[in-house]
Amino acid sequence: MAFRRLPPCTLLAGALLLSVLAVGSLAATGPGDIAVLWGRNKDEGTLREACDTGTYNTVILSFLTAFGHGTYTLDLSGHPLAGIGDDIKHCQSKGILVLLSIGGPSASAAANYSLPSPQSAADLADYLWHAFSPAATPAYPAPSATRRGVTLTATVRCAFPDPDLAAALATGLFSRIHVRLYGDLKCEWGQFDSWNKWAAAFPASRVFVGVVAAPEADQDAYLFQKDLYYGILQFAEEVPNYGGLMIWDRYYDKMNHYISSS
């Protein structure tokens, strides 16, 4: 579904560069939080079902795949947009943080995004503010969701630094950084070393370890649970700003029971 650009709004002009908008309250903080990406496979179940597992502190809606050209597309892989707002409210009632991932894999057929000018960034911020606010109209995906503020997070490639996000991260506005230990051949070896560089570079941000939940998602990057713990987590948990795990994705976790039992 595509949405026409709204008139510019100065309230958030330029604030949302290349990351995500929080549409819920913060979940429990501290080591061991679990974030999962949802919206990439219709067979993964509903957003409400993901929140009802009791496994995840954060659910990331994936993805807003088109923006910067006057239209906006929320691609949830066949999930109906009707009811998403109610599901977000349900997740919020459980203290689960719901994030919207802006962008997604640039190689995907649905991807059509860029921020070619400051005005396009302002327009994107304006769209997000209206689309995910209590005052949103039914034409938007989440008119009934509760907006309690904006939290910026970034999902970065494993190899440090990530040139695509360097300027945005330098603003110091990002409360969380999710480091993908997958989809990056430069990270196949020395994964913890790469992750640790991110944690050291951004001590004010909670830094998450991003892993795939099944070998079908990324055979080269997949870590058995024991390898994840002994190779990465036992060290990461000693880092003061370790945030937890980010799982790709709900479908693979549901099929493989990597983190969730349901």
DRENPA-3360 file (N, C-alpha, C; in nm, 2 decimals, always signed):
BEGIN
1 = MAFRRLPP = +0.08/-0.12/+0.00/+0.00/+0.00/+0.00/+0.09/+0.12/+0.00 ~ +0.06/+0.22/-0.09/+0.14/+0.34/-0.10/+0.06/+0.46/-0.03 ~ +0.13/+0.55/+0.02/+0.07/+0.67/+0.09/+0.13/+0.79/+0.03 ~ +0.04/+0.89/+0.00/+0.09/+1.02/-0.05/+0.16/+1.10/+0.06 ~ +0.26/+1.18/+0.02/+0.33/+1.26/+0.11/+0.24/+1.37/+0.17 ~ +0.25/+1.39/+0.30/+0.18/+1.49/+0.37/+0.26/+1.62/+0.36 ~ +0.19/+1.74/+0.39/+0.26/+1.87/+0.40/+0.37/+1.86/+0.50 ~ +0.48/+1.94/+0.48/+0.59/+1.94/+0.57/+0.55/+1.97/+0.71;
9 = CTLLAGAL = +0.62/+1.91/+0.81/+0.59/+1.94/+0.95/+0.73/+1.97/+1.01 ~ +0.73/+2.09/+1.08/+0.86/+2.13/+1.13/+0.90/+2.06/+1.26 ~ +0.80/+2.00/+1.32/+0.83/+1.94/+1.46/+0.94/+1.84/+1.46 ~ +0.95/+1.76/+1.35/+1.05/+1.66/+1.35/+1.14/+1.67/+1.22 ~ +1.14/+1.79/+1.17/+1.22/+1.81/+1.04/+1.36/+1.77/+1.06 ~ +1.40/+1.67/+0.97/+1.54/+1.63/+0.96/+1.58/+1.54/+1.07 ~ +1.49/+1.50/+1.17/+1.54/+1.43/+1.29/+1.55/+1.28/+1.25 ~ +1.47/+1.23/+1.16/+1.47/+1.09/+1.13/+1.55/+1.07/+1.00;
17 = LLSVLAVG = +1.67/+1.02/+1.01/+1.75/+1.02/+0.89/+1.74/+0.88/+0.83 ~ +1.80/+0.78/+0.89/+1.80/+0.65/+0.82/+1.77/+0.54/+0.92 ~ +1.69/+0.57/+1.02/+1.67/+0.46/+1.12/+1.53/+0.44/+1.15 ~ +1.49/+0.42/+1.28/+1.36/+0.37/+1.31/+1.28/+0.47/+1.40 ~ +1.15/+0.46/+1.40/+1.06/+0.53/+1.49/+1.00/+0.44/+1.59 ~ +1.01/+0.48/+1.71/+0.94/+0.40/+1.82/+0.80/+0.44/+1.83 ~ +0.71/+0.34/+1.84/+0.57/+0.37/+1.85/+0.51/+0.31/+1.98 ~ +0.59/+0.28/+2.07/+0.55/+0.23/+2.20/+0.64/+0.28/+2.31;
25 = SLAATGPG = +0.61/+0.23/+2.43/+0.69/+0.27/+2.54/+0.81/+0.17/+2.55 ~ +0.92/+0.22/+2.63/+1.04/+0.13/+2.64/+1.00/+0.01/+2.72 ~ +1.06/-0.11/+2.67/+1.04/-0.23/+2.74/+1.14/-0.24/+2.85 ~ +1.15/-0.35/+2.92/+1.24/-0.36/+3.03/+1.38/-0.34/+2.98 ~ +1.46/-0.27/+3.06/+1.60/-0.25/+3.01/+1.69/-0.34/+3.08 ~ +1.82/-0.34/+3.04/+1.92/-0.43/+3.10/+1.96/-0.54/+3.01 ~ +2.07/-0.61/+3.04/+2.12/-0.72/+2.96/+2.01/-0.83/+2.94 ~ +2.01/-0.88/+2.82/+1.92/-0.99/+2.79/+1.79/-0.96/+2.72;
33 = DIAVLWGR = +1.77/-0.84/+2.68/+1.65/-0.80/+2.60/+1.65/-0.87/+2.47 ~ +1.54/-0.91/+2.42/+1.53/-0.98/+2.29/+1.44/-0.90/+2.19 ~ +1.50/-0.86/+2.08/+1.43/-0.79/+1.97/+1.41/-0.89/+1.86 ~ +1.30/-0.88/+1.79/+1.28/-0.97/+1.67/+1.22/-0.89/+1.56 ~ +1.26/-0.91/+1.44/+1.20/-0.85/+1.32/+1.08/-0.93/+1.28 ~ +0.97/-0.86/+1.25/+0.85/-0.92/+1.21/+0.80/-0.85/+1.09 ~ +0.73/-0.93/+1.00/+0.68/-0.87/+0.88/+0.74/-0.92/+0.75 ~ +0.83/-1.02/+0.76/+0.90/-1.06/+0.64/+0.84/-1.19/+0.58;
41 = NKDEGTLR = +0.74/-1.25/+0.64/+0.68/-1.38/+0.59/+0.54/-1.39/+0.65 ~ +0.45/-1.41/+0.56/+0.31/-1.41/+0.61/+0.28/-1.53/+0.70 ~ +0.37/-1.64/+0.68/+0.35/-1.76/+0.76/+0.40/-1.75/+0.91 ~ +0.46/-1.63/+0.94/+0.51/-1.61/+1.08/+0.41/-1.59/+1.18 ~ +0.28/-1.57/+1.14/+0.18/-1.54/+1.23/+0.16/-1.39/+1.25 ~ +0.06/-1.34/+1.33/+0.03/-1.20/+1.34/+0.13/-1.14/+1.44 ~ +0.13/-1.00/+1.43/+0.21/-0.93/+1.53/+0.16/-0.95/+1.67 ~ +0.03/-0.96/+1.69/-0.02/-0.99/+1.82/+0.03/-1.13/+1.87;
49 = EACDTGTY = +0.03/-1.23/+1.79/+0.08/-1.36/+1.83/+0.23/-1.36/+1.87 ~ +0.31/-1.28/+1.79/+0.45/-1.26/+1.83/+0.47/-1.21/+1.97 ~ +0.39/-1.10/+2.00/+0.40/-1.04/+2.13/+0.34/-1.14/+2.24 ~ +0.25/-1.22/+2.21/+0.19/-1.31/+2.31/+0.28/-1.43/+2.34 ~ +0.39/-1.45/+2.27/+0.48/-1.56/+2.30/+0.55/-1.53/+2.44 ~ +0.56/-1.41/+2.48/+0.63/-1.37/+2.60/+0.78/-1.38/+2.59 ~ +0.83/-1.39/+2.46/+0.97/-1.41/+2.44/+1.04/-1.27/+2.41 ~ +0.97/-1.18/+2.35/+1.04/-1.06/+2.29/+1.01/-0.94/+2.37;
57 = NTVILSFL = +1.11/-0.86/+2.40/+1.09/-0.72/+2.46/+1.06/-0.62/+2.35 ~ +1.11/-0.64/+2.23/+1.10/-0.55/+2.12/+1.06/-0.62/+1.99 ~ +0.96/-0.57/+1.92/+0.93/-0.62/+1.79/+0.95/-0.51/+1.69 ~ +1.02/-0.54/+1.58/+1.05/-0.44/+1.48/+0.97/-0.47/+1.35 ~ +0.88/-0.38/+1.32/+0.80/-0.39/+1.19/+0.89/-0.37/+1.07 ~ +0.89/-0.47/+0.98/+0.99/-0.46/+0.87/+0.92/-0.48/+0.74 ~ +0.92/-0.39/+0.65/+1.00/-0.26/+0.64/+0.91/-0.16/+0.58 ~ +0.95/-0.03/+0.60/+0.90/+0.08/+0.52/+1.00/+0.09/+0.40;
65 = TAFGHGTY = +0.96/+0.03/+0.29/+1.05/+0.01/+0.18/+1.06/+0.12/+0.07 ~ +0.96/+0.22/+0.08/+0.96/+0.33/-0.02/+0.94/+0.46/+0.05 ~ +1.03/+0.55/+0.03/+1.01/+0.69/+0.08/+1.11/+0.78/+0.01 ~ +1.09/+0.91/+0.02/+1.18/+1.00/-0.04/+1.14/+1.05/-0.18 ~ +1.03/+1.00/-0.23/+0.99/+1.03/-0.36/+0.84/+1.07/-0.37 ~ +0.79/+1.11/-0.25/+0.65/+1.15/-0.24/+0.55/+1.04/-0.21 ~ +0.59/+0.92/-0.22/+0.50/+0.81/-0.18/+0.57/+0.72/-0.07 ~ +0.49/+0.65/+0.00/+0.54/+0.57/+0.11/+0.48/+0.43/+0.11;
73 = TLDLSGHP = +0.56/+0.33/+0.12/+0.51/+0.19/+0.11/+0.56/+0.11/+0.23 ~ +0.46/+0.06/+0.31/+0.49/-0.03/+0.42/+0.47/-0.17/+0.37 ~ +0.58/-0.24/+0.35/+0.58/-0.38/+0.30/+0.59/-0.48/+0.41 ~ +0.48/-0.54/+0.44/+0.47/-0.64/+0.55/+0.45/-0.78/+0.49 ~ +0.49/-0.80/+0.37/+0.50/-0.94/+0.31/+0.36/-1.01/+0.31 ~ +0.26/-0.93/+0.28/+0.12/-0.99/+0.27/+0.04/-0.98/+0.39 ~ +0.10/-0.94/+0.50/+0.01/-0.92/+0.62/-0.08/-0.81/+0.60 ~ -0.21/-0.82/+0.63/-0.30/-0.71/+0.61/-0.27/-0.59/+0.70;
81 = LAGIGDDI = -0.28/-0.47/+0.65/-0.25/-0.35/+0.73/-0.36/-0.32/+0.83 ~ -0.48/-0.36/+0.79/-0.60/-0.34/+0.88/-0.57/-0.42/+1.01 ~ -0.58/-0.36/+1.12/-0.56/-0.43/+1.25/-0.42/-0.41/+1.30 ~ -0.33/-0.36/+1.22/-0.19/-0.34/+1.27/-0.19/-0.25/+1.39 ~ -0.27/-0.14/+1.38/-0.28/-0.05/+1.50/-0.32/-0.11/+1.62 ~ -0.43/-0.20/+1.62/-0.48/-0.27/+1.73/-0.37/-0.36/+1.79 ~ -0.30/-0.43/+1.70/-0.20/-0.52/+1.74/-0.08/-0.45/+1.81 ~ -0.05/-0.33/+1.76/+0.06/-0.25/+1.83/+0.01/-0.21/+1.97;
89 = KHCQSKGI = -0.11/-0.17/+1.98/-0.16/-0.13/+2.11/-0.16/-0.26/+2.21 ~ -0.19/-0.37/+2.15/-0.19/-0.49/+2.23/-0.05/-0.52/+2.28 ~ +0.05/-0.51/+2.19/+0.19/-0.53/+2.23/+0.23/-0.42/+2.34 ~ +0.19/-0.30/+2.32/+0.22/-0.19/+2.41/+0.17/-0.22/+2.55 ~ +0.05/-0.28/+2.55/-0.01/-0.31/+2.68/+0.07/-0.42/+2.76 ~ +0.15/-0.49/+2.69/+0.24/-0.59/+2.75/+0.38/-0.54/+2.78 ~ +0.40/-0.41/+2.76/+0.53/-0.34/+2.78/+0.63/-0.37/+2.68 ~ +0.58/-0.41/+2.56/+0.67/-0.44/+2.45/+0.69/-0.32/+2.36;
97 = LVLLSIGG = +0.81/-0.29/+2.33/+0.85/-0.18/+2.24/+0.83/-0.22/+2.10 ~ +0.76/-0.14/+2.02/+0.73/-0.17/+1.88/+0.81/-0.06/+1.80 ~ +0.90/-0.11/+1.71/+0.98/-0.02/+1.62/+0.94/-0.04/+1.48 ~ +0.95/+0.07/+1.40/+0.93/+0.06/+1.26/+1.07/+0.07/+1.19 ~ +1.10/-0.03/+1.11/+1.23/-0.03/+1.04/+1.21/+0.04/+0.91 ~ +1.29/+0.14/+0.89/+1.29/+0.23/+0.77/+1.40/+0.19/+0.68 ~ +1.36/+0.14/+0.56/+1.46/+0.11/+0.46/+1.45/-0.04/+0.43 ~ +1.53/-0.12/+0.50/+1.54/-0.26/+0.47/+1.64/-0.29/+0.36;
105 = PSASAAAN = +1.65/-0.42/+0.32/+1.76/-0.46/+0.22/+1.74/-0.38/+0.09 ~ +1.85/-0.30/+0.06/+1.84/-0.22/-0.06/+1.83/-0.30/-0.19 ~ +1.87/-0.43/-0.18/+1.87/-0.51/-0.30/+1.73/-0.57/-0.33 ~ +1.64/-0.56/-0.24/+1.51/-0.62/-0.25/+1.43/-0.55/-0.36 ~ +1.34/-0.63/-0.43/+1.27/-0.57/-0.54/+1.17/-0.46/-0.50 ~ +1.13/-0.46/-0.37/+1.04/-0.36/-0.33/+1.11/-0.23/-0.28 ~ +1.24/-0.24/-0.27/+1.31/-0.12/-0.21/+1.31/+0.00/-0.31 ~ +1.27/+0.11/-0.26/+1.27/+0.23/-0.35/+1.28/+0.35/-0.25;
113 = YSLPSPQS = +1.40/+0.37/-0.20/+1.41/+0.48/-0.10/+1.54/+0.55/-0.10 ~ +1.53/+0.68/-0.06/+1.65/+0.76/-0.05/+1.60/+0.89/+0.01 ~ +1.70/+0.97/+0.07/+1.67/+1.10/+0.12/+1.76/+1.20/+0.05 ~ +1.72/+1.24/-0.07/+1.81/+1.32/-0.16/+1.82/+1.46/-0.11 ~ +1.74/+1.51/-0.02/+1.75/+1.65/+0.02/+1.70/+1.66/+0.17 ~ +1.73/+1.77/+0.23/+1.68/+1.80/+0.37/+1.52/+1.80/+0.37 ~ +1.46/+1.84/+0.26/+1.32/+1.85/+0.26/+1.26/+1.71/+0.25 ~ +1.33/+1.61/+0.18/+1.27/+1.48/+0.18/+1.28/+1.41/+0.32;
121 = AADLADYL = +1.39/+1.45/+0.39/+1.40/+1.40/+0.53/+1.28/+1.46/+0.62 ~ +1.26/+1.58/+0.60/+1.15/+1.65/+0.67/+1.01/+1.59/+0.64 ~ +0.99/+1.56/+0.51/+0.87/+1.49/+0.46/+0.85/+1.36/+0.52 ~ +0.96/+1.28/+0.53/+0.95/+1.15/+0.59/+0.92/+1.16/+0.74 ~ +0.98/+1.25/+0.81/+0.95/+1.27/+0.95/+0.81/+1.30/+0.97 ~ +0.76/+1.39/+0.88/+0.62/+1.43/+0.89/+0.52/+1.32/+0.87 ~ +0.55/+1.23/+0.77/+0.47/+1.12/+0.74/+0.47/+1.02/+0.86 ~ +0.58/+1.00/+0.92/+0.59/+0.90/+1.03/+0.51/+0.96/+1.15;
129 = WHAFSPAA = +0.53/+1.09/+1.18/+0.46/+1.15/+1.29/+0.31/+1.14/+1.28 ~ +0.26/+1.16/+1.16/+0.12/+1.15/+1.14/+0.07/+1.01/+1.13 ~ +0.14/+0.92/+1.06/+0.09/+0.78/+1.04/+0.09/+0.70/+1.17 ~ +0.17/+0.73/+1.26/+0.18/+0.65/+1.38/+0.14/+0.73/+1.51 ~ +0.05/+0.82/+1.49/+0.00/+0.90/+1.61/-0.14/+0.87/+1.64 ~ -0.19/+0.90/+1.76/-0.33/+0.87/+1.79/-0.43/+0.95/+1.70 ~ -0.38/+1.06/+1.64/-0.47/+1.14/+1.56/-0.47/+1.09/+1.41 ~ -0.39/+0.98/+1.38/-0.39/+0.93/+1.25/-0.53/+0.88/+1.20;
137 = TPAYPAPS = -0.55/+0.90/+1.07/-0.68/+0.85/+1.01/-0.67/+0.71/+0.98 ~ -0.78/+0.64/+0.95/-0.78/+0.50/+0.92/-0.71/+0.47/+0.79 ~ -0.67/+0.57/+0.71/-0.59/+0.54/+0.59/-0.45/+0.50/+0.62 ~ -0.41/+0.52/+0.74/-0.27/+0.49/+0.78/-0.27/+0.36/+0.85 ~ -0.15/+0.29/+0.86/-0.14/+0.16/+0.91/-0.17/+0.15/+1.06 ~ -0.15/+0.25/+1.14/-0.16/+0.24/+1.29/-0.23/+0.36/+1.35 ~ -0.35/+0.38/+1.31/-0.42/+0.50/+1.36/-0.45/+0.50/+1.51 ~ -0.46/+0.38/+1.57/-0.50/+0.36/+1.71/-0.38/+0.34/+1.80;
145 = ATRRGVTL = -0.26/+0.33/+1.75/-0.14/+0.31/+1.83/-0.11/+0.43/+1.92 ~ -0.05/+0.40/+2.03/-0.02/+0.51/+2.13/+0.13/+0.55/+2.10 ~ +0.14/+0.68/+2.08/+0.28/+0.73/+2.05/+0.32/+0.80/+2.18 ~ +0.43/+0.75/+2.24/+0.47/+0.81/+2.37/+0.61/+0.88/+2.35 ~ +0.65/+0.90/+2.23/+0.78/+0.97/+2.21/+0.85/+0.90/+2.10 ~ +0.97/+0.95/+2.07/+1.04/+0.90/+1.95/+1.18/+0.85/+2.01 ~ +1.21/+0.73/+1.97/+1.34/+0.67/+2.00/+1.41/+0.63/+1.87 ~ +1.53/+0.67/+1.85/+1.60/+0.64/+1.73/+1.69/+0.52/+1.76;
153 = TATVRCAF = +1.69/+0.42/+1.67/+1.78/+0.31/+1.68/+1.84/+0.29/+1.54 ~ +1.95/+0.22/+1.53/+2.02/+0.20/+1.40/+2.05/+0.05/+1.39 ~ +2.03/-0.01/+1.28/+2.08/-0.14/+1.25/+2.20/-0.13/+1.15 ~ +2.31/-0.18/+1.20/+2.44/-0.16/+1.12/+2.49/-0.29/+1.08 ~ +2.57/-0.29/+0.97/+2.65/-0.41/+0.93/+2.76/-0.44/+1.04 ~ +2.80/-0.56/+1.04/+2.90/-0.60/+1.14/+3.03/-0.53/+1.13 ~ +3.09/-0.52/+1.01/+3.22/-0.46/+1.00/+3.21/-0.31/+1.04 ~ +3.31/-0.27/+1.12/+3.31/-0.14/+1.18/+3.41/-0.05/+1.10;
161 = PDPDLAAA = +3.38/+0.07/+1.06/+3.25/+0.14/+1.07/+3.16/+0.10/+0.96 ~ +3.03/+0.15/+0.96/+2.94/+0.14/+0.85/+2.93/+0.27/+0.79 ~ +2.99/+0.29/+0.67/+2.99/+0.42/+0.60/+2.85/+0.48/+0.57 ~ +2.75/+0.39/+0.55/+2.62/+0.44/+0.52/+2.55/+0.51/+0.64 ~ +2.59/+0.48/+0.76/+2.53/+0.54/+0.87/+2.62/+0.62/+0.96 ~ +2.74/+0.64/+0.91/+2.84/+0.71/+1.00/+2.80/+0.85/+1.03 ~ +2.75/+0.93/+0.94/+2.70/+1.07/+0.97/+2.59/+1.07/+1.06 ~ +2.49/+0.98/+1.04/+2.37/+0.97/+1.13/+2.41/+0.94/+1.27;
169 = LATGLFSR = +2.50/+0.84/+1.29/+2.54/+0.79/+1.42/+2.62/+0.90/+1.49 ~ +2.69/+0.98/+1.42/+2.78/+1.09/+1.48/+2.69/+1.19/+1.55 ~ +2.56/+1.19/+1.52/+2.48/+1.29/+1.59/+2.46/+1.26/+1.74 ~ +2.48/+1.13/+1.77/+2.46/+1.09/+1.91/+2.32/+1.08/+1.95 ~ +2.23/+1.07/+1.86/+2.08/+1.06/+1.89/+2.03/+0.92/+1.90 ~ +2.11/+0.82/+1.88/+2.06/+0.68/+1.87/+2.08/+0.61/+2.01 ~ +1.97/+0.57/+2.06/+1.97/+0.51/+2.20/+2.01/+0.36/+2.19 ~ +1.99/+0.30/+2.07/+2.02/+0.16/+2.05/+2.09/+0.14/+1.92;
177 = IHVRLYGD = +2.18/+0.05/+1.91/+2.25/+0.01/+1.79/+2.24/-0.14/+1.78 ~ +2.18/-0.19/+1.67/+2.17/-0.34/+1.65/+2.28/-0.38/+1.55 ~ +2.37/-0.46/+1.59/+2.48/-0.50/+1.50/+2.45/-0.63/+1.44 ~ +2.44/-0.64/+1.30/+2.41/-0.76/+1.23/+2.53/-0.85/+1.22 ~ +2.53/-0.96/+1.28/+2.64/-1.06/+1.26/+2.60/-1.15/+1.15 ~ +2.54/-1.10/+1.04/+2.50/-1.18/+0.93/+2.49/-1.09/+0.81 ~ +2.49/-1.15/+0.69/+2.48/-1.07/+0.57/+2.60/-0.99/+0.54 ~ +2.72/-1.02/+0.60/+2.84/-0.94/+0.58/+2.96/-1.04/+0.58;
185 = LKCEWGQF = +3.02/-1.07/+0.47/+3.13/-1.16/+0.46/+3.25/-1.12/+0.54 ~ +3.26/-0.99/+0.56/+3.38/-0.93/+0.64/+3.36/-0.97/+0.79 ~ +3.25/-1.02/+0.82/+3.22/-1.05/+0.97/+3.22/-1.20/+0.99 ~ +3.25/-1.28/+0.89/+3.23/-1.43/+0.92/+3.33/-1.47/+1.02 ~ +3.44/-1.41/+1.03/+3.54/-1.44/+1.14/+3.55/-1.32/+1.23 ~ +3.58/-1.35/+1.36/+3.61/-1.24/+1.45/+3.48/-1.16/+1.48 ~ +3.37/-1.23/+1.49/+3.24/-1.16/+1.51/+3.24/-1.07/+1.64 ~ +3.29/-1.13/+1.75/+3.28/-1.06/+1.87/+3.37/-0.94/+1.86;
193 = DSWNKWAA = +3.49/-0.95/+1.80/+3.58/-0.83/+1.79/+3.51/-0.72/+1.71 ~ +3.44/-0.75/+1.61/+3.36/-0.64/+1.53/+3.25/-0.58/+1.62 ~ +3.18/-0.67/+1.69/+3.07/-0.62/+1.78/+3.13/-0.53/+1.89 ~ +3.24/-0.57/+1.94/+3.30/-0.50/+2.05/+3.35/-0.36/+2.01 ~ +3.39/-0.34/+1.88/+3.43/-0.21/+1.83/+3.31/-0.12/+1.83 ~ +3.19/-0.17/+1.79/+3.07/-0.09/+1.79/+3.03/-0.05/+1.94 ~ +3.04/-0.14/+2.03/+3.01/-0.11/+2.17/+3.10/-0.01/+2.23 ~ +3.23/-0.02/+2.19/+3.33/+0.08/+2.25/+3.31/+0.21/+2.18;
201 = AFPASRVF = +3.27/+0.22/+2.06/+3.26/+0.35/+1.99/+3.14/+0.43/+2.03 ~ +3.04/+0.36/+2.08/+2.91/+0.43/+2.12/+2.87/+0.38/+2.26 ~ +2.94/+0.43/+2.36/+2.92/+0.38/+2.50/+2.78/+0.43/+2.55 ~ +2.73/+0.54/+2.49/+2.60/+0.59/+2.54/+2.48/+0.52/+2.48 ~ +2.50/+0.43/+2.38/+2.40/+0.35/+2.32/+2.40/+0.21/+2.37 ~ +2.28/+0.15/+2.38/+2.27/+0.00/+2.41/+2.30/-0.07/+2.28 ~ +2.39/-0.16/+2.28/+2.43/-0.23/+2.16/+2.39/-0.37/+2.16 ~ +2.32/-0.41/+2.06/+2.26/-0.55/+2.05/+2.34/-0.64/+1.96;
209 = VGVVAAPE = +2.33/-0.77/+1.98/+2.40/-0.87/+1.90/+2.29/-0.92/+1.80 ~ +2.30/-0.90/+1.67/+2.21/-0.95/+1.58/+2.24/-1.08/+1.51 ~ +2.16/-1.18/+1.52/+2.19/-1.31/+1.47/+2.07/-1.36/+1.39 ~ +2.09/-1.46/+1.31/+1.98/-1.53/+1.24/+1.93/-1.65/+1.32 ~ +1.80/-1.68/+1.31/+1.74/-1.78/+1.39/+1.74/-1.92/+1.33 ~ +1.79/-1.93/+1.20/+1.79/-2.06/+1.14/+1.90/-2.06/+1.03 ~ +1.96/-2.17/+0.99/+2.06/-2.18/+0.89/+2.00/-2.14/+0.75 ~ +1.87/-2.16/+0.73/+1.81/-2.12/+0.61/+1.81/-1.97/+0.58;
217 = ADQDAYLF = +1.82/-1.90/+0.69/+1.83/-1.75/+0.67/+1.97/-1.71/+0.63 ~ +2.07/-1.77/+0.68/+2.21/-1.74/+0.63/+2.30/-1.85/+0.68 ~ +2.33/-1.94/+0.60/+2.40/-2.06/+0.64/+2.54/-2.03/+0.69 ~ +2.61/-1.93/+0.63/+2.74/-1.90/+0.68/+2.74/-1.83/+0.81 ~ +2.64/-1.75/+0.84/+2.64/-1.67/+0.96/+2.57/-1.74/+1.08 ~ +2.49/-1.85/+1.05/+2.42/-1.91/+1.16/+2.50/-1.97/+1.27 ~ +2.46/-1.94/+1.39/+2.54/-1.99/+1.51/+2.44/-2.08/+1.59 ~ +2.49/-2.20/+1.62/+2.41/-2.28/+1.72/+2.41/-2.21/+1.85;
225 = QKDLYYGI = +2.31/-2.24/+1.93/+2.30/-2.16/+2.06/+2.42/-2.17/+2.15 ~ +2.48/-2.28/+2.15/+2.60/-2.29/+2.24/+2.72/-2.21/+2.18 ~ +2.73/-2.21/+2.05/+2.83/-2.13/+1.99/+2.81/-1.98/+2.01 ~ +2.68/-1.94/+2.01/+2.64/-1.80/+2.03/+2.68/-1.76/+2.17 ~ +2.65/-1.85/+2.27/+2.68/-1.81/+2.41/+2.83/-1.81/+2.43 ~ +2.90/-1.92/+2.40/+3.04/-1.93/+2.43/+3.13/-1.85/+2.34 ~ +3.09/-1.82/+2.22/+3.17/-1.74/+2.13/+3.15/-1.59/+2.14 ~ +3.03/-1.55/+2.19/+2.99/-1.41/+2.18/+2.93/-1.36/+2.31;
233 = LQFAEEVP = +2.82/-1.42/+2.35/+2.74/-1.36/+2.46/+2.81/-1.36/+2.60 ~ +2.89/-1.46/+2.63/+2.95/-1.46/+2.76/+3.05/-1.35/+2.77 ~ +3.10/-1.30/+2.66/+3.19/-1.18/+2.66/+3.11/-1.05/+2.65 ~ +3.01/-1.05/+2.56/+2.93/-0.93/+2.54/+2.85/-0.89/+2.67 ~ +2.81/-0.99/+2.75/+2.73/-0.96/+2.87/+2.82/-0.88/+2.97 ~ +2.95/-0.89/+2.95/+3.04/-0.82/+3.05/+3.06/-0.67/+3.00 ~ +3.01/-0.64/+2.88/+3.03/-0.50/+2.83/+2.91/-0.41/+2.89 ~ +2.94/-0.30/+2.95/+2.84/-0.22/+3.02/+2.72/-0.18/+2.93;
241 = NYGGLMIW = +2.74/-0.16/+2.81/+2.63/-0.11/+2.72/+2.57/-0.22/+2.63 ~ +2.60/-0.35/+2.67/+2.53/-0.46/+2.60/+2.38/-0.45/+2.62 ~ +2.31/-0.46/+2.51/+2.16/-0.45/+2.52/+2.09/-0.58/+2.52 ~ +2.13/-0.68/+2.44/+2.06/-0.80/+2.42/+2.08/-0.86/+2.28 ~ +1.98/-0.93/+2.24/+1.98/-1.00/+2.11/+1.88/-0.94/+2.01 ~ +1.92/-0.93/+1.89/+1.82/-0.90/+1.78/+1.82/-1.02/+1.69 ~ +1.69/-1.07/+1.67/+1.68/-1.20/+1.60/+1.62/-1.17/+1.46 ~ +1.68/-1.23/+1.36/+1.62/-1.23/+1.22/+1.58/-1.38/+1.19;
249 = DRYYDKMN = +1.45/-1.39/+1.18/+1.34/-1.30/+1.21/+1.23/-1.38/+1.28 ~ +1.11/-1.33/+1.30/+1.01/-1.41/+1.37/+0.98/-1.54/+1.30 ~ +0.97/-1.54/+1.17/+0.94/-1.66/+1.09/+1.04/-1.77/+1.12 ~ +1.17/-1.74/+1.11/+1.27/-1.84/+1.13/+1.28/-1.88/+1.28 ~ +1.25/-1.79/+1.37/+1.25/-1.82/+1.51/+1.13/-1.92/+1.54 ~ +1.02/-1.89/+1.48/+0.90/-1.98/+1.50/+0.93/-2.12/+1.45 ~ +0.99/-2.13/+1.33/+1.02/-2.26/+1.27/+1.12/-2.34/+1.34 ~ +1.23/-2.27/+1.39/+1.35/-2.33/+1.44/+1.35/-2.33/+1.60;
257 = HYISSS = +1.26/-2.26/+1.66/+1.26/-2.24/+1.81/+1.40/-2.20/+1.86 ~ +1.46/-2.11/+1.79/+1.59/-2.06/+1.83/+1.59/-1.99/+1.96 ~ +1.49/-1.90/+1.98/+1.48/-1.83/+2.10/+1.34/-1.86/+2.16 ~ +1.24/-1.85/+2.08/+1.10/-1.87/+2.12/+1.06/-2.02/+2.12 ~ +0.98/-2.06/+2.21/+0.93/-2.20/+2.21/+0.80/-2.21/+2.14 ~ +0.75/-2.10/+2.09/+0.62/-2.10/+2.02/+0.62/-2.01/+1.90;
% end
